């Protein structure tokens, strides 16, 4: 049986595998990064049937909205809420961990997104940077984070 060829795939190797999967997703997905610039494993995520592809809903436009929303956070409760929404809607896990040596500035906090297939390298850098900018503007949130980790001795 001859393999069907597509005009976008001159060699006819992979397009017949990926094209149906792209059509199965009920939402627009993030445009792939230029080759060699990102290690998000977007293609591997698309190849696995039944994989959690929610993270691909974070298009560049949606990412800009998310970063703007993060920078408008003005309480620890809002930070927790945005973190919960990121997990519920996109499957992204945010971790904010104070240093055991003490926190004198926002740089003493480890802010990171858990690695997962489909999460762009730039997104993993931009979200923590936006949170740091927010915490620089709202130091009472840093105190609440420290208190939640019982580093102020009030918990």
NORNORZI-V741586 format. One record per residue. N is the residue number from 1. RES is the residue in one small letter. SS is DSSP state (hx for helix, st for strand, lp for the rest). NEAR is the number of other C-alpha atoms within 12 Angstrom. Layout:
N_RES_SS_NEAR / N_RES_SS_NEAR
This chain:
1_x_lp_3 / 2_x_lp_5 / 3_x_lp_12 / 4_x_lp_15 / 5_x_lp_16 / 6_x_st_16 / 7_x_lp_11 / 8_x_lp_12 / 9_x_st_15 / 10_x_lp_12 / 11_x_lp_13 / 12_x_lp_17 / 13_x_lp_16 / 14_x_lp_20 / 15_x_hx_22 / 16_x_hx_21 / 17_x_hx_23 / 18_x_hx_23 / 19_x_hx_20 / 20_x_hx_14 / 21_x_hx_23 / 22_x_hx_25 / 23_x_hx_14 / 24_x_hx_18 / 25_x_lp_23 / 26_x_lp_12 / 27_x_lp_15 / 28_x_lp_19 / 29_x_lp_29 / 30_x_lp_27 / 31_x_lp_21 / 32_x_lp_24 / 33_x_lp_21 / 34_x_lp_12 / 35_x_lp_12 / 36_x_lp_10 / 37_x_lp_12 / 38_x_lp_21 / 39_x_lp_23 / 40_x_lp_28 / 41_x_lp_25 / 42_x_hx_32 / 43_x_hx_31 / 44_x_hx_21 / 45_x_hx_26 / 46_x_hx_32 / 47_x_hx_24 / 48_x_lp_18 / 49_x_lp_17 / 50_x_lp_13 / 51_x_lp_21 / 52_x_lp_25 / 53_x_lp_34 / 54_x_hx_29 / 55_x_hx_39 / 56_x_hx_36 / 57_x_hx_28 / 58_x_lp_32 / 59_x_lp_24 / 60_x_hx_23 / 61_x_hx_16 / 62_x_hx_20 / 63_x_hx_28 / 64_x_hx_18 / 65_x_hx_16 / 66_x_hx_28 / 67_x_hx_28 / 68_x_hx_20 / 69_x_hx_24 / 70_x_hx_33 / 71_x_hx_27 / 72_x_lp_23 / 73_x_lp_29 / 74_x_lp_25 / 75_x_lp_24 / 76_x_hx_27 / 77_x_hx_17 / 78_x_hx_21 / 79_x_hx_31 / 80_x_hx_24 / 81_x_hx_19 / 82_x_hx_29 / 83_x_hx_30 / 84_x_hx_18 / 85_x_hx_19 / 86_x_hx_29 / 87_x_hx_20 / 88_x_hx_16 / 89_x_hx_20 / 90_x_hx_29 / 91_x_lp_26 / 92_x_lp_32 / 93_x_lp_26 / 94_x_st_30 / 95_x_st_24 / 96_x_st_31 / 97_x_st_26 / 98_x_st_28 / 99_x_lp_19 / 100_x_lp_15 / 101_x_lp_11 / 102_x_lp_19 / 103_x_lp_22 / 104_x_lp_16 / 105_x_lp_22 / 106_x_hx_31 / 107_x_hx_21 / 108_x_hx_21 / 109_x_st_29 / 110_x_st_24 / 111_x_st_29 / 112_x_st_26 / 113_x_st_31 / 114_x_lp_25 / 115_x_lp_21 / 116_x_lp_28 / 117_x_lp_29 / 118_x_lp_38 / 119_x_lp_41 / 120_x_lp_34 / 121_x_hx_26 / 122_x_hx_22 / 123_x_hx_35 / 124_x_hx_31 / 125_x_hx_22 / 126_x_hx_25 / 127_x_hx_37 / 128_x_hx_32 / 129_x_hx_25 / 130_x_hx_29 / 131_x_hx_43 / 132_x_hx_31 / 133_x_hx_27 / 134_x_hx_28 / 135_x_hx_32 / 136_x_hx_24 / 137_x_hx_20 / 138_x_lp_25 / 139_x_hx_23 / 140_x_hx_21 / 141_x_hx_28 / 142_x_hx_37 / 143_x_hx_28 / 144_x_hx_27 / 145_x_hx_33 / 146_x_hx_29 / 147_x_hx_19 / 148_x_hx_20 / 149_x_lp_21 / 150_x_lp_16 / 151_x_lp_20 / 152_x_lp_17 / 153_x_lp_11 / 154_x_lp_12 / 155_x_lp_12
